[in-house]
Amino acid sequence: MKGVQKARFLGHLKPYAFVPKTVSAGVCSMLAECQNGTQRSNKMDCSQRYDLALVRFFAANPRLAAEADDVSEAEANAIGVSLKDLQGKRRAQIFDRAARNLEIDSFELAIRLVAESPEQAQTWRLKQLRKHADAIGVDWEEFKQLNDIEE
């Protein structure tokens, strides 16, 4: 992935009919609902958005999907996991590496791949940051000030 430009990962994502074979039935169902308009991405939780971002990312980057899936049952058995779990772990690692190459975290890459508008992306970011503030016991207003966050 050396020398890969930002547009390769984020540019021109189209509605996807292709769903990699390692995607769970729940994600396939969610994708179908999103594509036909019966479920909007603003109704998804963080985990569902991440799963959808992975599907979109690997559909747009089939070479990377093949790299992630290029493991044997013997390799999975050697570390005590199923083949599907090992492929999933490798996909998450590749997705994280792509985010780092873009100098963002995987949460932000997922937002960029799934959000339907800049406003929706900002809403999701703020919601996650509020969770961080709550988790560390810092008042939201103080957290915003400390981190130069504007609503």
Summary of the structure (lengths in Angstrom):
residues: 151
radius of gyration: 17.1
end to end distance: 34.9
largest distance: 52.0
contacts: 383
relative contact order: 0.12
helix: 68%
strand: 0%
